[in-house]
Amino acid sequence: MDNQTKLTPSSLLRQKFSHLRALTDLAKLFGAHVVDVASDNVIMELTAKPTRLDAFIKLVKPFGILEAARSGTMALPRTPLLGHEEKVAEEDSGDNLIDASMLPPG
């Protein structure tokens, strides 16, 4: 017999709660977001450097990882790209007016 069959329903619930509490505490420490909580799984999101991600995964591994997805480094500009304003202004200047007689009825 394994340990799961020896536990009473109330002790299983306490164990589940303590696991959830430990996972949420780890999430807070690493700055992760708990996205979803279900009766048998938790979905967390973490954006960090690869070494920090590795440490987080190593710490939550004993709880059982069903699936993990990692993406690579991404760079997004904080300011608009140079020349973008002029292109938008050209599009809004009214050169591309639509002739109403060319539209379908209705």
URSULFEN-V552067 format. One record per residue. N is the residue number from 1. RES is the residue in one letter. SS is DSSP state (alpha for helix, beta for strand, coil for the rest). PHI is phi in radians with two decimals (999 if undefined). Layout:
N&RES&SS&PHI, N&RES&SS&PHI
This chain:
1&M&coil&999, 2&D&coil&-1.63, 3&N&alpha&-1.15, 4&Q&alpha&-1.13, 5&T&alpha&-1.34, 6&K&alpha&-1.47, 7&L&coil&-1.42, 8&T&coil&-1.35, 9&P&alpha&-0.99, 10&S&alpha&-1.19, 11&S&alpha&-1.27, 12&L&alpha&-1.14, 13&L&alpha&-1.14, 14&R&alpha&-1.11, 15&Q&alpha&-1.14, 16&K&alpha&-1.08, 17&F&alpha&-1.12, 18&S&alpha&-1.16, 19&H&alpha&-1.16, 20&L&alpha&-1.10, 21&R&alpha&-1.09, 22&A&alpha&-1.13, 23&L&alpha&-1.16, 24&T&alpha&-1.20, 25&D&alpha&-1.14, 26&L&alpha&-1.10, 27&A&alpha&-1.06, 28&K&alpha&-1.10, 29&L&alpha&-1.08, 30&F&alpha&-1.65, 31&G&coil&1.35, 32&A&coil&-1.46, 33&H&beta&-1.94, 34&V&beta&-1.44, 35&V&beta&-1.49, 36&D&beta&-2.65, 37&V&beta&-2.24, 38&A&coil&-2.15, 39&S&coil&-1.19, 40&D&coil&-2.24, 41&N&coil&-2.75, 42&V&beta&-2.35, 43&I&beta&-1.92, 44&M&beta&-2.17, 45&E&beta&-2.21, 46&L&coil&-2.42, 47&T&coil&-1.99, 48&A&coil&-2.86, 49&K&coil&-1.21, 50&P&alpha&-0.95, 51&T&alpha&-1.16, 52&R&alpha&-1.20, 53&L&alpha&-1.08, 54&D&alpha&-1.05, 55&A&alpha&-1.13, 56&F&alpha&-1.10, 57&I&alpha&-1.08, 58&K&alpha&-1.11, 59&L&alpha&-1.33, 60&V&alpha&-1.59, 61&K&alpha&-0.99, 62&P&alpha&-1.06, 63&F&alpha&-1.39, 64&G&coil&1.69, 65&I&coil&-1.83, 66&L&coil&-1.42, 67&E&coil&-2.75, 68&A&coil&-2.42, 69&A&coil&-2.23, 70&R&coil&-2.26, 71&S&coil&-2.00, 72&G&coil&-1.47, 73&T&coil&-1.21, 74&M&coil&-2.20, 75&A&coil&-2.17, 76&L&coil&-2.17, 77&P&coil&-1.26, 78&R&coil&-1.51, 79&T&coil&-2.04, 80&P&coil&-1.08, 81&L&coil&-1.19, 82&L&coil&-1.11, 83&G&coil&1.56, 84&H&alpha&-1.17, 85&E&alpha&-1.10, 86&E&alpha&-1.13, 87&K&alpha&-1.13, 88&V&alpha&-1.15, 89&A&alpha&-1.12, 90&E&alpha&-1.13, 91&E&alpha&-1.18, 92&D&coil&-1.58, 93&S&coil&-1.25, 94&G&coil&1.70, 95&D&coil&-1.19, 96&N&coil&-1.80, 97&L&coil&-1.21, 98&I&coil&-1.71, 99&D&coil&-1.35, 100&A&alpha&-1.10, 101&S&alpha&-1.25, 102&M&alpha&-1.55, 103&L&coil&-1.41, 104&P&coil&-1.19, 105&P&coil&-1.17, 106&G&coil&2.13
